[in-house]
């Protein structure tokens, strides 16, 4: 079957999103979304989320963000076809596979255009087409998204910047920021792709500026995990706090 909408299971997506939340909580101190870059709802229009691709964690983060921030949307995604065969459960979560060649490019345009016929659909894509360091410039995107938008002009395109960084706790932070909708009116594919590259670059630069501050107040936390070192050391710290009549805070700086 070549229709991700027909293969997708809503109840499996809901259940898997809960597993993803638990899994992210075990590996990250927090998942944070910039308060200056929360996603716009765009009611009545299909949505394409155009993200950078720094890590293996990206598909799981997209599932989490879709479930938490876009609960009224039906989420879909794209994955390398070989990897999708390895992680077959993703087919039931709305993910379809593509190959890194012209046939794969044609497939993403064809299926993506079909998905955009439903105003409730949200398609998460990483058009860099490979794992790419967040500091790499210029940001270069394959033109598949631009071709989809040319065929589905009602679609709203949101840039999404993602970083995974260590701040002050033992676990890393997963940071995200959505950009402003990209202007897709009255332009050819090349011009539109350039606008997508510019929008994603600006969003990535803005997130990098926020990341460098290490200021959690700039972000909305969609997930916060347990803090502290753990084991005997945290047990000793807890006992010392109790002996002094103080509330124990396991975080490194006592900020959360």
C-alpha positions as CSV (number, residue, x, y, z in Angstrom):
1,X,0.0,0.0,0.0
2,X,1.3,3.5,-1.0
3,X,-1.0,5.7,1.1
4,X,0.4,6.7,4.5
5,X,-3.0,8.2,5.4
6,X,-4.6,4.8,5.0
7,X,-1.8,3.0,6.9
8,X,-1.8,5.4,9.8
9,X,-3.4,4.3,13.1
10,X,-4.7,7.1,15.3
11,X,-4.8,5.0,18.4
12,X,-1.3,3.7,17.8
13,X,0.0,7.2,17.3
14,X,-1.5,8.3,20.6
15,X,0.0,5.3,22.4
16,X,3.4,5.7,20.8
17,X,3.5,9.4,21.6
18,X,3.2,8.4,25.3
19,X,6.1,6.0,24.9
20,X,8.1,8.7,23.1
21,X,7.4,11.1,26.0
22,X,8.7,8.5,28.4
23,X,11.7,7.8,26.2
24,X,12.7,11.4,25.8
25,X,12.3,11.9,29.5
26,X,14.8,9.2,30.2
27,X,17.4,10.7,27.8
28,X,16.9,14.5,28.1
29,X,16.6,16.9,31.0
30,X,13.9,18.8,29.1
31,X,12.2,19.4,25.8
32,X,11.8,23.1,25.4
33,X,10.1,25.2,22.7
34,X,11.0,28.9,22.3
35,X,8.2,31.1,23.6
36,X,9.0,33.5,20.7
37,X,8.5,30.7,18.2
38,X,5.5,28.6,19.1
39,X,3.6,27.1,16.0
40,X,0.8,29.1,14.5
41,X,-2.4,27.1,14.2
42,X,-3.3,28.0,10.6
43,X,-6.9,26.6,10.9
44,X,-8.5,25.2,7.7
45,X,-5.2,24.8,5.9
46,X,-2.8,21.9,5.6
47,X,0.6,22.4,7.3
48,X,4.2,21.5,6.2
49,X,6.8,21.7,9.0
50,X,10.2,22.2,7.4
51,X,13.0,21.3,9.9
52,X,16.7,21.0,10.0
53,X,18.1,17.5,10.6
54,X,20.8,17.4,13.3
55,X,20.1,14.0,14.9
56,X,18.7,10.5,15.0
57,X,16.3,11.9,17.7
58,X,14.5,14.1,15.2
59,X,11.5,11.8,14.2
60,X,10.8,11.1,17.9
61,X,10.9,14.8,18.7
62,X,8.6,15.6,15.8
63,X,6.1,13.0,17.2
64,X,6.3,14.6,20.6
65,X,5.9,18.2,19.3
66,X,3.0,17.2,17.1
67,X,1.2,15.5,20.0
68,X,1.8,18.3,22.4
69,X,1.6,21.4,20.3
70,X,-0.6,20.4,17.4
71,X,-3.1,18.0,19.0
72,X,-5.8,18.7,16.4
73,X,-3.5,17.8,13.5
74,X,-3.0,14.4,11.9
75,X,0.8,14.2,11.7
76,X,2.9,12.6,9.0
77,X,6.6,12.3,8.3
78,X,9.3,11.1,5.9
79,X,12.1,8.7,6.6
80,X,14.9,7.0,4.6
81,X,13.3,3.9,3.0
82,X,16.0,1.6,4.3
83,X,15.7,2.9,7.8
84,X,11.9,2.7,7.7
85,X,12.2,-1.0,6.9
86,X,14.3,-1.3,10.1
87,X,11.8,0.6,12.2
88,X,8.6,-0.6,10.6
89,X,6.3,0.6,13.3
90,X,6.7,4.1,11.9
91,X,4.6,3.1,8.9
92,X,1.6,2.9,11.2
93,X,2.5,6.3,12.6
94,X,2.1,8.1,9.3
95,X,5.7,7.9,8.1
96,X,6.5,7.0,4.5
97,X,9.9,6.0,3.1
98,X,11.9,7.6,0.3
99,X,15.1,6.8,-1.4
100,X,17.9,9.3,-1.9
101,X,17.5,9.6,-5.7
102,X,15.2,11.1,-8.3
103,X,12.7,8.3,-7.8
104,X,12.6,9.2,-4.1
105,X,12.2,12.9,-4.8
106,X,9.3,12.2,-7.1
107,X,7.7,10.0,-4.5
108,X,7.9,12.6,-1.7
109,X,6.3,15.2,-4.1
110,X,3.5,12.9,-5.1
111,X,2.6,11.6,-1.7
112,X,3.2,15.0,0.0
113,X,0.9,16.7,-2.5
114,X,-1.8,14.1,-1.8
115,X,-1.5,14.6,1.9
116,X,-2.0,18.3,1.5
117,X,-5.5,17.7,0.2
118,X,-6.7,17.4,3.8
119,X,-6.6,20.6,5.8
120,X,-6.1,18.7,9.1
121,X,-2.8,17.1,7.9
122,X,0.6,18.2,9.1
123,X,3.7,16.9,7.2
124,X,7.1,17.0,9.0
125,X,10.0,17.0,6.6
126,X,13.8,17.5,6.8
127,X,14.7,18.7,3.3
128,X,18.4,18.9,4.0
129,X,18.2,15.2,3.2
130,X,21.0,14.2,5.6
131,X,22.2,14.7,9.2
132,X,23.7,18.2,9.3
133,X,25.4,20.1,12.0
134,X,23.3,23.1,13.3
135,X,26.2,25.4,12.6
136,X,26.6,24.5,9.0
137,X,26.0,27.4,6.6
138,X,24.6,28.0,4.1
139,X,21.5,26.0,4.8
140,X,20.8,24.1,1.6
141,X,17.4,22.4,1.0
142,X,16.3,19.9,-1.6
143,X,13.4,21.4,-3.6
144,X,10.8,18.7,-2.8
145,X,8.8,21.0,-0.4
146,X,8.8,23.8,-2.9
147,X,7.4,21.4,-5.6
148,X,4.7,20.2,-3.1
149,X,3.6,23.8,-2.4
150,X,3.5,24.7,-6.0
151,X,1.0,21.8,-6.4
152,X,-0.8,22.5,-3.1
153,X,-0.8,26.3,-2.8
154,X,-3.2,26.2,0.3
155,X,-0.4,24.6,2.4
156,X,1.2,26.7,5.1
157,X,4.9,26.2,5.6
158,X,6.5,26.6,9.0
159,X,10.3,26.5,9.5
160,X,11.3,24.4,12.6
161,X,14.8,24.7,14.1
162,X,16.1,21.9,16.4
163,X,19.1,21.7,18.7
164,X,20.3,19.2,21.3
165,X,22.6,20.9,23.8
166,X,24.0,20.4,27.3
167,X,23.3,23.2,29.7
168,X,23.7,22.8,33.5
169,X,22.4,19.4,34.2
170,X,23.8,15.9,33.5
171,X,21.3,15.3,30.7
172,X,21.0,17.4,27.5
173,X,18.2,19.8,26.5
174,X,16.2,19.3,23.3
175,X,15.4,22.8,22.0
176,X,13.0,23.8,19.3
177,X,11.8,27.0,17.7
178,X,9.1,27.4,15.0
179,X,9.5,30.3,12.5
180,X,7.1,32.6,10.9
181,X,5.1,31.1,7.9
182,X,7.1,31.3,4.7
183,X,5.7,33.5,2.0
184,X,4.7,31.1,-0.8
185,X,2.8,33.4,-3.1
186,X,3.6,34.1,-6.7
187,X,7.0,32.5,-7.1
188,X,8.6,29.7,-9.0
189,X,10.2,26.6,-7.4
190,X,13.7,28.0,-7.3
191,X,12.5,31.3,-5.6
192,X,10.3,29.4,-3.2
193,X,13.1,27.0,-2.2
194,X,15.4,30.1,-1.6
195,X,12.7,31.5,0.7
196,X,12.4,28.2,2.6
197,X,16.2,28.2,3.1
198,X,16.2,31.8,4.3
199,X,13.3,31.1,6.7
200,X,14.9,28.1,8.2
201,X,18.3,29.8,8.5
202,X,16.7,32.7,10.4
203,X,14.9,30.4,12.7
204,X,18.0,28.3,13.4
205,X,20.0,31.5,14.1
206,X,17.4,32.7,16.5
207,X,17.3,29.4,18.3
208,X,21.1,29.4,18.6
209,X,21.0,32.9,20.1
210,X,18.5,31.7,22.7
211,X,20.4,28.5,23.3
212,X,23.6,30.3,24.2
213,X,21.8,32.2,27.0
214,X,21.0,29.0,28.9
215,X,17.9,30.9,30.0
216,X,15.0,28.4,30.5
217,X,12.5,31.2,30.9
218,X,12.8,31.9,27.2
219,X,11.3,28.5,26.6
220,X,8.0,26.6,27.2
221,X,8.9,23.2,28.6
222,X,6.8,20.4,27.0
223,X,8.6,17.9,29.1
224,X,10.7,18.0,32.3
225,X,12.5,15.0,33.6
226,X,14.0,14.2,36.9
227,X,17.1,16.2,37.8
228,X,20.2,15.4,39.9
229,X,23.2,13.1,39.8
230,X,21.4,10.2,41.3
231,X,22.6,7.3,43.5
232,X,24.4,7.7,46.8
233,X,25.4,11.3,46.1
234,X,21.8,12.6,45.8
235,X,20.8,10.5,48.8
236,X,23.5,12.3,50.8
237,X,22.4,15.7,49.5
238,X,18.8,14.9,50.4
239,X,19.7,13.9,54.0
240,X,21.8,17.1,54.4
241,X,18.9,19.2,53.3
242,X,16.5,17.5,55.7
243,X,19.0,17.9,58.5
244,X,19.1,21.7,57.8
245,X,15.3,21.9,57.5
246,X,15.5,22.8,53.8
247,X,13.5,21.6,50.8
248,X,15.7,19.3,48.6
249,X,16.2,20.4,45.0
250,X,18.1,17.9,42.9
251,X,18.8,20.3,40.0
252,X,22.4,21.6,39.7
253,X,21.5,25.3,40.2
254,X,18.2,24.9,42.2
255,X,16.4,26.7,39.4
256,X,13.8,24.0,38.6
